[in-house]
Structures are given as C-alpha cells and as structure tokens.
C-alpha cells in the first residue's frame, strides 16, 4: 500500500461518524427541571428537616438521637474538638467538621445512612465499627450525595461523621425494606 493511500485511510477514520460516537460523554448529565421523586425509603429526605447539634464526645448526655426515617439538618463541630469513640479512617484535617449522633435500632435489618455531602461515615455497634455492605450516590437531581448501607442488630448505635467541609450537614438514617 502506498504511503499516500495509508494516510488517506487514517484521515478517513478520524473524520468518520464512528469517531464522533467515541467522543460522547459516557455519563450524560440528566436534566433537572422538576422536583425529584425519591424512592419510598428516602421519603423522609424530602420532609421538613429538624435541626440538631452534633455531640463532641460519645459519653455526652446531649448527643442527639436521630429519628429513623427522618432527615435532620445537623450543626457540626470542628474536628479538633471531637473525641471520636473509634478513630475514623478518614478523620479530616483541622479545618474539617464532624460530630456524633445516636440512633436506636428496634429490629435487626439493613439500615442506610444518607448524607448531603461526601463526609466520612462510621457506625459504631457494640464499641466497634460496623462493616458497610453497600455504597452509593443519591438519585439523580436530588441533594443526596452519599448513601452507605449496614446490616445492624437491635440496640443503640453511634453515628460518627468526619471530614465534612462545612458546618452544616443534612443526614438521615432509615431502615430498608
């Protein structure tokens, strides 16, 4: 094959519609024109949020108890002021925010912690971090940024939030079907 013919074939490949298809983004951004329809297990996210202030010490009597299935707007604390029960894997830096919350599990099952940011989540069960079983993002066009699922036993649990970039955070714990 002559050199000019080879160059012509290569040029044709770059100008073909096949090349244009490869240039399309893999994940198209959805159009967010109307209200987002959340799945039933996330319905509490769309309701009015109760305001709570995070505790700084797991033994504090003022640690807020989170209602299962209802989102709250939490005021967090500066990371250096928090005595985490278990050191978070990603504690954040000295300017990050975090806090401690309690929640009660009545029935064993799968529970989801939902956040409006990418902060780090630890659920402490019987003094040890619970193992997360699934991670994900919220529904497209929603304000849910992060979701982490855990299989939990009945009892009181400690939710540790760390490495948040702002002083406020919307969060929710819900039982999955």
Long-range contacts (C-beta under 8 A, 24 or more apart in sequence): 30-140, 30-141, 32-140, 32-141, 36-139, 36-140, 36-141, 36-142, 38-139, 38-142, 39-139, 40-177, 41-112, 41-174, 41-175, 41-176, 41-177, 42-114, 42-138, 42-139, 42-142, 42-144, 42-172, 42-174, 43-69, 44-69, 44-70, 44-71, 44-172, 44-174, 45-71, 45-114, 45-142, 45-143, 45-144, 45-170, 45-172, 47-71, 49-73, 49-170, 51-75, 52-101, 53-99, 54-98, 54-99, 54-100, 54-101, 54-161, 55-99, 55-100, 55-101, 56-81, 56-82, 56-83, 56-99, 56-100, 57-82, 57-83, 57-100, 58-83, 58-84, 58-85, 58-100, 58-124, 58-158, 60-100, 63-100, 63-101, 63-102, 63-158, 64-101, 64-102, 65-101, 65-102, 65-103, 65-104, 66-101, 66-102, 66-103, 66-159, 66-171, 66-172, 66-173, 68-103, 68-104, 68-105, 68-106, 68-111, 68-173, 68-174, 68-175, 69-172, 69-173, 69-174, 69-175, 70-172, 71-114, 71-170, 71-171, 71-172, 72-170, 72-171, 72-172, 73-168, 73-169, 73-170, 74-99, 74-101, 74-161, 74-168, 74-169, 74-170, 74-171, 75-167, 75-168, 76-161, 76-164, 76-166, 76-167, 76-168, 76-169, 79-162, 79-163, 82-162, 84-122, 84-160, 84-162, 85-124, 85-127, 85-158, 85-160, 86-122, 86-124, 86-127, 86-128, 86-129, 86-160, 88-120, 88-122, 88-160, 88-162, 88-163, 89-120, 89-122, 90-120, 90-162, 90-163, 91-120, 91-162, 91-163, 92-120, 92-162, 92-163, 92-164, 93-163, 96-162, 96-163, 96-164, 96-165, 97-164, 97-165, 97-166, 97-167, 97-169, 98-160, 98-161, 98-162, 98-163, 98-164, 99-160, 99-161, 100-158, 100-159, 100-160, 100-161, 101-158, 101-159, 101-161, 101-171, 102-156, 102-157, 102-158, 102-159, 103-156, 103-157, 103-159, 103-173, 104-155, 104-156, 104-157, 105-152, 105-153, 105-154, 105-155, 105-156, 105-157, 105-175, 106-154, 107-154, 107-175, 108-151, 108-152, 108-153, 108-154, 109-151, 109-152, 109-175, 109-176, 110-149, 110-150, 110-151, 110-152, 110-175, 110-176, 111-149, 111-150, 111-151, 111-152, 111-173, 111-174, 111-175, 111-176, 112-147, 112-148, 112-149, 112-150, 112-173, 112-174, 112-176, 113-147, 113-148, 113-149, 113-150, 113-159, 113-171, 113-172, 113-173, 114-138, 114-144, 114-146, 114-147, 114-171, 114-172, 114-173, 114-174, 115-144, 115-145, 115-146, 115-147, 115-161, 115-169, 115-170, 115-171, 116-143, 116-144, 116-145, 116-169, 116-170, 116-171, 117-145, 117-146, 117-164, 117-165, 117-166, 117-169, 118-145, 118-146, 119-146, 119-161, 119-162, 119-163, 119-164, 119-165, 119-169, 120-161, 120-162, 120-163, 121-146, 121-148, 121-159, 121-160, 121-161, 122-159, 122-160, 122-162, 123-150, 123-152, 123-157, 123-158, 123-159, 123-160, 124-157, 124-158, 124-159, 124-160, 125-150, 125-152, 125-153, 125-155, 125-157, 126-153, 126-155, 130-157, 143-170, 149-176
